[in-house]
Amino acid sequence: MTSQINRFVVNKSGGMYRFIEILIPLLVWATITMPVWMSVFHPAVASYLILSFLLYFFYKTMKTAYYSIISYRLMKVVERIRWLDEVQNIPTYTRIHHFMLIVNYKESAEKLAITLDHMAAQNYDKKHIHIVLGMEEREGEAAKERSTQITNKYKTTFGSVSTVYHELIPGEVIGKASNATYAAKFISQKAREMGINPKDIVVTVCDADSLLPPDYVPCVTYKFLKNPDSLYHFYAAPVLLYNNFWKLPLPVRVQTILSSVVRFAYVSQEDDLIQISTYSTNLWLLESIDYWDTDIIPEDWHIWMQAFFSLGAKVKTVPIYMPVIRDGVLSHTLWKTFKTRYEQEKRWAWGVTDIPYAIVRALHSPEIPFMVKFKRISHVVETHFLWPTSFFLLTISASIPPLVNPMFRRTVFGFLLPKLSSFILTLSSILLILSLYFDYKLRQKAKIKTELKNVPMLFIQWYLLPVISFLFSSLPSLEAHTRMLLGKKIEYKVTEKV
């Protein structure tokens, strides 16, 4: 159908766009190497910059700890609410239909069945829940066989079960965005056949392993109906990678803990919250922005920016304080698991390509207040800037100025810099104890038991954190930045989770 608001087409081959693509990774590389080249001429300036970053990192660590507490308290409050009762107190709630869009490629029918079982356990009228399996035509007969199994098993459980097979067309990129757009267009068509207003349809975008909590649908329905600006909203719960926790190799397990706790803390930072992975919005919003751009790979932050720059400052992400449980990366061999985890992180870090998109869109959206745009873009830039640089600035930068410039080593500042760095990092690491606590409580929430024999490893594993952070966070992120600098795209690779 014709979108209500014409899609804004970004000229990605234009000079301004390419300049920003080059500038961001250049700044990253300049920051990483700054302690070396600046210490030759201005070691004190380099040291002040390093110290400033360390203090900023300590602030970010404290902020994460603080918001972890806030998120946990709000989660406990939300647990006590009977969401179906709250929804049923709204007379118009029966008009809302939920379409659960499960984007999947080469996933097993067993894994999809577990996901659908959780949807069938929703405390909501299942006849108002519709399943759409977004599959890929290129998968062939295996996809059709899987669709038949799932449809036969669940066709009487939900209002409807449908499957669409996305066929890649010129200009599209393989990935979740192009698949989701194809499936969402099918939802638009089906909504009109059913006589349902797009403003009364909530679309929840899921991966094949997204396990929704039982009150997710009634909670989203309630928040959607109670807010007058709900048509401009996304809804996001913290995504915790705990489902296969004790099957994961230690390095991957550490990464899942860090990722899960940070995401949990992030959900209560409402001003900066942007949805990831599994989220909900309404069909009217998707139609208004012509669905997901089909030439990009990381789609979650990108679809938010599409909406924000098209529909204005009313667009926001509303937190849902109910964890969605997913799998961590796990392949058939240890080496393949590590390789897949690296590729997953690189794909996430490829979201750095959203920065030039956001800046170009901001220049063409004068109706949105400057400070609102600036704050949102700054958050995106900060996230992707810290991703590849933090490891280097935290671990080795403070020792470089005295090594590069021996004269500076004989100054008071040169003598104190490594000691100040060590002290700040020690203070920051103490807050890891709080992360351990929330990790434990969240795994309890996900019904992941911890045997007594595994308790020592939960503490010992943190000694490997610097190496793990470098190999599975900073390095893949740096590769993503460097690829953007050189104009080399990445290829979407499905994350294996056996």
C-alpha positions as CSV (number, residue, x, y, z in Angstrom):
1,M,0.0,0.0,0.0
2,T,1.0,3.6,-0.3
3,S,2.4,4.8,3.0
4,Q,0.8,7.7,4.8
5,I,4.1,9.5,5.0
6,N,6.4,9.2,2.0
7,R,9.7,7.4,2.8
8,F,12.6,9.7,3.1
9,V,15.3,8.4,0.8
10,V,18.8,8.9,2.1
11,N,21.4,9.3,-0.7
12,K,24.1,6.9,0.7
13,S,26.4,7.7,-2.2
14,G,26.4,11.4,-1.5
15,G,29.4,13.3,-0.4
16,M,28.0,14.3,3.0
17,Y,27.0,10.8,3.9
18,R,30.4,9.3,2.9
19,F,32.2,12.1,4.8
20,I,30.4,11.1,8.0
21,E,31.0,7.4,7.3
22,I,34.7,8.2,7.2
23,L,34.8,10.6,10.1
24,I,33.3,8.4,12.8
25,P,35.8,5.5,12.5
26,L,38.7,7.9,12.0
27,L,37.8,9.5,15.4
28,V,37.7,6.0,16.9
29,W,41.2,5.1,15.6
30,A,42.5,8.6,16.6
31,T,41.2,8.0,20.1
32,I,42.7,4.5,20.4
33,T,46.1,5.7,19.3
34,M,46.0,9.0,21.0
35,P,48.1,8.0,24.0
36,V,51.0,7.1,21.6
37,W,51.1,10.0,19.2
38,M,50.0,12.8,21.6
39,S,52.5,11.7,24.3
40,V,55.4,12.5,22.0
41,F,54.6,16.2,22.0
42,H,52.0,16.8,24.8
43,P,52.1,13.9,27.3
44,A,50.3,16.0,30.0
45,V,47.4,16.7,27.6
46,A,47.2,13.0,26.7
47,S,47.2,12.1,30.4
48,Y,44.4,14.5,31.2
49,L,42.3,13.0,28.4
50,I,43.0,9.5,29.6
51,L,42.1,10.4,33.2
52,S,39.0,12.2,32.1
53,F,37.9,9.1,30.3
54,L,38.6,6.9,33.3
55,L,36.4,9.2,35.5
56,Y,33.7,9.1,32.8
57,F,33.9,5.3,32.8
58,F,33.5,5.3,36.6
59,Y,30.4,7.6,36.2
60,K,28.9,5.2,33.6
61,T,29.6,2.2,35.9
62,M,27.8,4.0,38.8
63,K,25.0,4.9,36.5
64,T,24.5,1.3,35.4
65,A,24.6,0.1,39.0
66,Y,22.0,2.8,40.0
67,Y,19.6,2.0,37.2
68,S,20.0,-1.7,37.8
69,I,18.5,-1.1,41.2
70,I,15.7,1.0,39.8
71,S,14.9,-1.6,37.1
72,Y,14.8,-4.4,39.6
73,R,12.5,-2.5,42.0
74,L,10.2,-1.6,39.1
75,M,10.2,-5.3,38.0
76,K,9.1,-6.4,41.5
77,V,6.3,-3.8,41.4
78,V,5.1,-4.9,38.0
79,E,5.1,-8.6,39.1
80,R,2.3,-7.8,41.6
81,I,0.0,-6.3,39.0
82,R,-2.8,-8.4,37.5
83,W,-2.4,-7.1,34.0
84,L,-5.4,-8.9,32.5
85,D,-7.7,-7.4,35.1
86,E,-6.3,-4.0,34.4
87,V,-6.9,-4.4,30.7
88,Q,-10.4,-5.7,31.2
89,N,-11.2,-2.5,33.0
90,I,-10.8,-0.7,29.7
91,P,-14.1,-1.1,27.7
92,T,-12.4,-0.9,24.3
93,Y,-9.7,-3.5,24.9
94,T,-11.4,-6.1,22.8
95,R,-10.8,-4.1,19.6
96,I,-7.0,-4.7,19.9
97,H,-5.4,-7.6,18.0
98,H,-1.8,-8.8,18.4
99,F,0.2,-10.0,15.5
100,M,3.4,-11.9,16.6
101,L,5.9,-11.7,13.8
102,I,8.5,-14.4,14.2
103,V,11.4,-13.8,11.8
104,N,13.3,-17.0,11.3
105,Y,15.7,-18.8,9.0
106,K,16.9,-22.4,9.2
107,E,15.6,-22.7,12.8
108,S,14.3,-26.0,14.0
109,A,10.5,-26.6,14.5
110,E,11.3,-27.6,18.1
111,K,12.8,-24.2,18.9
112,L,9.9,-22.4,17.3
113,A,7.5,-24.6,19.2
114,I,9.0,-23.5,22.5
115,T,8.6,-19.9,21.5
116,L,5.0,-20.5,20.5
117,D,4.2,-22.3,23.7
118,H,5.2,-19.2,25.6
119,M,2.9,-17.2,23.3
120,A,0.1,-19.7,24.0
121,A,0.7,-19.2,27.7
122,Q,-0.1,-15.5,27.5
123,N,-2.8,-14.3,30.0
124,Y,-4.9,-13.0,27.1
125,D,-7.6,-14.1,24.7
126,K,-5.6,-16.2,22.2
127,K,-8.2,-15.6,19.5
128,H,-6.9,-12.0,19.5
129,I,-3.3,-13.2,19.0
130,H,-2.2,-14.0,15.5
131,I,1.0,-15.7,14.5
132,V,3.0,-14.8,11.4
133,L,6.1,-16.8,10.6
134,G,8.4,-14.7,8.4
135,M,10.5,-17.3,6.5
136,E,12.9,-17.0,3.5
137,E,12.1,-18.4,0.1
138,R,15.7,-19.3,-0.4
139,E,15.5,-21.9,2.4
140,G,13.4,-24.1,0.1
141,E,11.3,-27.1,1.1
142,A,12.7,-27.2,4.7
143,A,10.9,-24.0,5.5
144,K,7.6,-25.2,4.1
145,E,7.9,-28.5,6.1
146,R,8.6,-26.5,9.2
147,S,5.6,-24.2,8.5
148,T,3.3,-27.2,8.0
149,Q,4.4,-28.7,11.4
150,I,3.9,-25.4,13.3
151,T,0.6,-24.6,11.6
152,N,-0.9,-28.0,12.2
153,K,0.1,-27.9,15.9
154,Y,-1.1,-24.3,16.7
155,K,-3.9,-23.5,14.2
156,T,-6.6,-24.0,16.8
157,T,-4.7,-22.3,19.6
158,F,-4.5,-18.8,18.1
159,G,-6.7,-16.5,16.1
160,S,-4.7,-17.5,13.0
161,V,-1.3,-18.9,12.0
162,S,0.2,-17.7,8.8
163,T,3.5,-18.1,7.0
164,V,5.1,-15.8,4.4
165,Y,8.2,-16.6,2.3
166,H,10.3,-13.6,1.6
167,E,12.1,-13.5,-1.7
168,L,15.0,-11.2,-2.0
169,I,14.6,-8.5,-4.7
170,P,17.3,-6.1,-6.1
171,G,18.2,-3.4,-3.7
172,E,17.5,-5.5,-0.6
173,V,20.0,-6.9,1.9
174,I,19.7,-10.3,3.4
175,G,18.6,-9.9,7.1
176,K,15.8,-9.3,9.6
177,A,14.8,-6.0,8.2
178,S,13.9,-7.1,4.6
179,N,12.2,-10.2,6.0
180,A,10.2,-8.2,8.5
181,T,9.1,-5.7,5.9
182,Y,7.8,-8.4,3.7
183,A,5.9,-10.1,6.5
184,A,4.5,-6.7,7.8
185,K,3.1,-5.9,4.4
186,F,1.3,-9.3,4.6
187,I,-0.1,-8.2,8.0
188,S,-1.4,-5.0,6.5
189,Q,-3.2,-7.0,3.8
190,K,-4.6,-9.4,6.3
191,A,-5.8,-6.6,8.6
192,R,-7.9,-5.1,5.8
193,E,-9.3,-8.5,4.9
194,M,-10.3,-9.0,8.6
195,G,-11.7,-5.4,8.7
196,I,-9.3,-4.3,11.5
197,N,-8.1,-0.8,11.7
198,P,-4.2,-0.7,11.6
199,K,-4.4,1.6,14.7
200,D,-5.9,-1.4,16.6
201,I,-3.1,-3.8,15.7
202,V,0.0,-4.3,17.8
203,V,2.8,-6.0,16.0
204,T,5.4,-7.8,18.2
205,V,8.7,-8.5,16.4
206,C,10.3,-11.7,17.7
207,D,13.3,-13.9,17.0
208,A,12.8,-17.7,16.9
209,D,14.0,-18.0,20.5
210,S,12.2,-15.0,22.1
211,L,10.4,-16.4,25.1
212,L,7.8,-13.9,26.2
213,P,6.7,-13.7,29.9
214,P,3.0,-14.6,30.4
215,D,1.8,-11.1,31.1
216,Y,3.7,-9.5,28.2
217,V,0.6,-9.1,25.9
218,P,-1.8,-7.8,28.5
219,C,0.8,-5.4,29.8
220,V,1.6,-4.0,26.3
221,T,-2.2,-3.8,25.6
222,Y,-2.8,-1.8,28.8
223,K,0.0,0.7,28.1
224,F,-1.0,1.0,24.5
225,L,-4.6,1.9,25.4
226,K,-3.9,4.2,28.3
227,N,-1.5,6.6,26.6
228,P,-2.9,9.2,24.2
229,D,0.4,9.1,22.2
230,S,0.6,5.4,22.0
231,L,0.5,5.3,18.2
232,Y,4.0,6.8,18.3
233,H,5.5,4.3,20.7
234,F,7.6,1.2,20.7
235,Y,7.5,-1.2,23.6
236,A,10.6,-2.9,24.8
237,A,11.4,-5.4,27.6
238,P,14.9,-6.3,28.7
239,V,16.3,-9.2,26.6
240,L,18.2,-11.6,28.8
241,L,20.4,-14.3,27.1
242,Y,19.9,-16.9,29.8
243,N,17.9,-19.7,28.3
244,N,20.9,-22.0,27.7
245,F,23.2,-20.3,30.3
246,W,25.1,-23.3,31.7
247,K,25.6,-24.9,28.2
248,L,27.6,-21.9,27.1
249,P,31.5,-21.8,27.1
250,L,32.8,-19.6,29.8
251,P,33.9,-16.6,27.6
252,V,30.4,-16.5,25.9
253,R,28.7,-16.9,29.3
254,V,30.6,-13.9,30.7
255,Q,29.4,-11.9,27.7
256,T,25.8,-12.9,28.2
257,I,26.0,-11.8,31.8
258,L,27.4,-8.4,31.0
259,S,25.0,-7.9,28.1
260,S,21.9,-9.0,30.1
261,V,22.7,-6.9,33.2
262,V,23.5,-3.8,31.1
263,R,20.3,-4.2,29.1
264,F,18.3,-4.7,32.3
265,A,19.8,-1.4,33.7
266,Y,19.2,0.3,30.4
267,V,15.4,-0.3,30.4
268,S,14.7,2.1,33.2
269,Q,16.6,4.9,31.4
270,E,13.5,6.0,29.6
271,D,14.9,9.1,27.9
272,D,17.6,7.1,26.2
273,L,15.8,3.8,25.7
274,I,15.7,2.3,22.2
275,Q,14.3,-1.2,21.7
276,I,16.5,-4.1,20.6
277,S,15.8,-7.6,19.2
278,T,12.2,-8.2,20.6
279,Y,9.8,-5.3,20.7
280,S,6.3,-4.2,19.9
281,T,4.7,-1.3,18.1
282,N,1.5,-0.7,16.1
283,L,0.7,-1.4,12.5
284,W,-0.2,2.3,11.8
285,L,3.3,3.4,12.7
286,L,4.9,0.8,10.5
287,E,2.7,1.7,7.5
288,S,3.4,5.4,8.1
289,I,7.1,5.0,7.7
290,D,6.8,2.4,4.9
291,Y,8.0,-0.4,7.3
292,W,11.7,-1.2,7.8
293,D,14.3,0.0,5.3
294,T,15.3,-3.1,3.4
295,D,18.9,-2.2,2.6
296,I,20.2,-2.3,6.2
297,I,21.3,-5.1,8.6
298,P,20.8,-3.9,12.2
299,E,17.1,-3.1,12.2
300,D,16.0,-2.3,15.8
301,W,17.6,1.1,16.4
302,H,17.2,1.9,12.7
303,I,13.4,1.5,12.7
304,W,13.2,3.7,15.8
305,M,15.1,6.4,13.9
306,Q,13.0,6.0,10.8
307,A,9.9,6.7,13.0
308,F,11.6,9.5,15.0
309,F,12.6,11.5,12.0
310,S,9.4,10.9,10.1
311,L,6.8,11.3,12.9
312,G,8.6,13.6,15.3
313,A,9.5,13.9,18.9
314,K,6.4,12.0,20.1
315,V,8.2,8.8,19.1
316,K,9.6,7.0,22.1
317,T,10.2,3.5,23.5
318,V,8.1,2.6,26.5
319,P,9.8,0.1,29.0
320,I,8.1,-3.2,29.8
321,Y,9.6,-4.5,33.1
322,M,9.2,-8.1,32.2
323,P,12.3,-9.9,31.0
324,V,12.2,-11.7,27.6
325,I,14.5,-14.7,27.7
326,R,16.6,-15.7,24.7
327,D,19.5,-18.1,24.0
328,G,23.2,-17.2,24.0
329,V,25.4,-18.2,21.1
330,L,26.1,-21.9,21.0
331,S,27.4,-24.0,18.1
332,H,28.4,-27.6,17.7
333,T,32.1,-27.0,18.4
334,L,33.9,-24.6,20.7
335,W,35.8,-22.9,17.9
336,K,32.6,-22.4,15.9
337,T,30.8,-21.0,19.0
338,F,33.6,-18.4,19.4
339,K,33.6,-17.5,15.7
340,T,29.8,-17.2,15.7
341,R,29.8,-15.0,18.8
342,Y,32.4,-12.8,17.2
343,E,30.3,-12.4,14.1
344,Q,27.2,-11.6,16.1
345,E,29.0,-8.8,18.0
346,K,30.3,-7.5,14.7
347,R,26.8,-7.5,13.3
348,W,25.5,-5.6,16.3
349,A,28.4,-3.1,16.1
350,W,27.5,-2.6,12.4
351,G,24.8,-0.4,13.9
352,V,27.5,2.3,13.6
353,T,26.1,2.8,10.1
354,D,23.0,4.4,11.8
355,I,25.1,7.4,12.7
356,P,25.5,8.9,9.2
357,Y,21.9,8.0,8.6
358,A,20.7,9.8,11.7
359,I,22.8,12.9,11.0
360,V,21.6,13.2,7.4
361,R,18.0,12.7,8.5
362,A,18.4,15.3,11.3
363,L,19.6,17.9,8.7
364,H,16.3,17.4,6.9
365,S,13.9,17.5,9.8
366,P,13.6,21.1,10.9
367,E,10.2,20.5,12.6
368,I,11.9,18.5,15.4
369,P,13.6,20.7,18.0
370,F,17.3,20.8,17.7
371,M,18.1,19.8,21.3
372,V,15.8,16.7,21.0
373,K,17.6,15.6,17.9
374,F,21.0,16.4,19.4
375,K,20.3,14.3,22.5
376,R,19.2,11.3,20.6
377,I,22.0,11.4,18.1
378,S,24.5,11.9,20.9
379,H,23.3,8.8,22.6
380,V,23.8,6.7,19.4
381,V,27.2,8.2,18.8
382,E,28.4,7.7,22.4
383,T,27.3,4.0,22.3
384,H,29.1,3.2,19.2
385,F,32.2,5.3,20.0
386,L,32.7,3.7,23.4
387,W,32.2,0.2,22.1
388,P,35.6,-0.2,20.3
389,T,37.6,2.3,22.3
390,S,36.9,1.5,26.0
391,F,39.1,-1.6,26.2
392,F,42.2,0.3,25.0
393,L,41.6,3.4,27.1
394,L,40.9,1.4,30.2
395,T,43.6,-1.2,30.1
396,I,46.8,0.1,28.6
397,S,46.4,3.8,27.9
398,A,47.6,5.1,31.3
399,S,50.9,3.3,31.0
400,I,51.8,4.6,27.6
401,P,52.6,8.4,28.1
402,P,55.5,7.6,30.6
403,L,56.8,4.9,28.2
404,V,56.6,7.1,25.1
405,N,58.0,10.2,26.8
406,P,60.6,9.2,29.6
407,M,60.9,12.9,30.6
408,F,57.2,12.9,31.5
409,R,57.7,9.8,33.7
410,R,59.9,11.9,36.0
411,T,57.1,14.4,36.6
412,V,54.6,14.1,39.5
413,F,51.7,13.6,37.1
414,G,53.6,11.0,35.1
415,F,54.3,9.1,38.3
416,L,50.7,9.3,39.5
417,L,48.8,8.5,36.3
418,P,49.1,4.7,36.4
419,K,48.3,4.7,40.1
420,L,45.2,6.9,39.6
421,S,44.1,4.7,36.7
422,S,44.5,1.6,38.8
423,F,42.5,3.2,41.7
424,I,39.6,4.3,39.5
425,L,39.4,0.9,37.8
426,T,39.4,-0.8,41.2
427,L,36.5,1.4,42.4
428,S,34.7,0.5,39.2
429,S,35.3,-3.2,39.5
430,I,33.8,-3.2,43.0
431,L,30.5,-2.5,41.3
432,L,30.9,-5.8,39.6
433,I,29.6,-7.3,42.8
434,L,26.3,-5.6,42.2
435,S,26.3,-7.0,38.7
436,L,26.8,-10.5,40.1
437,Y,23.9,-10.0,42.4
438,F,21.5,-8.9,39.7
439,D,22.8,-11.6,37.4
440,Y,21.9,-14.1,40.1
441,K,18.4,-12.6,40.7
442,L,17.6,-12.4,37.0
443,R,18.6,-16.0,36.4
444,Q,16.3,-16.9,39.2
445,K,13.6,-15.0,37.4
446,A,14.4,-17.0,34.3
447,K,14.3,-20.3,36.3
448,I,18.0,-20.9,35.6
449,K,19.3,-22.8,38.7
450,T,22.9,-22.5,39.9
451,E,24.3,-25.6,41.4
452,L,26.7,-25.2,44.3
453,K,29.6,-26.6,42.3
454,N,29.3,-23.8,39.8
455,V,29.3,-20.9,42.3
456,P,33.2,-20.6,42.5
457,M,33.3,-20.3,38.7
458,L,30.9,-17.3,38.8
459,F,33.6,-15.4,40.6
460,I,36.7,-16.8,38.9
461,Q,35.4,-16.1,35.4
462,W,35.7,-12.3,36.0
463,Y,39.5,-12.5,36.0
464,L,39.2,-13.3,32.3
465,L,37.0,-10.2,31.6
466,P,39.8,-8.1,29.9
467,V,40.6,-10.8,27.4
468,I,37.0,-11.6,26.8
469,S,36.0,-8.0,26.3
470,F,38.8,-7.5,23.8
471,L,38.1,-10.6,21.7
472,F,34.3,-10.5,21.8
473,S,33.5,-6.9,22.1
474,S,36.2,-4.3,21.2
475,L,37.8,-6.2,18.4
476,P,34.6,-7.1,16.4
477,S,33.4,-3.6,16.9
478,L,36.7,-2.1,15.7
479,E,36.4,-4.3,12.6
480,A,32.9,-3.0,11.9
481,H,34.2,0.6,12.2
482,T,37.2,-0.1,10.0
483,R,34.9,-1.7,7.4
484,M,32.8,1.4,7.3
485,L,35.9,3.5,7.0
486,L,37.1,1.5,4.0
487,G,33.6,1.2,2.4
488,K,33.5,-2.6,2.9
489,K,30.1,-3.9,3.9
490,I,29.5,-6.9,6.1
491,E,27.3,-9.9,5.2
492,Y,24.4,-10.9,7.4
493,K,25.1,-14.3,9.1
494,V,22.5,-16.1,11.1
495,T,23.6,-16.6,14.7
496,E,23.7,-20.4,15.5
497,K,22.0,-21.5,18.7
498,V,21.8,-25.2,19.0
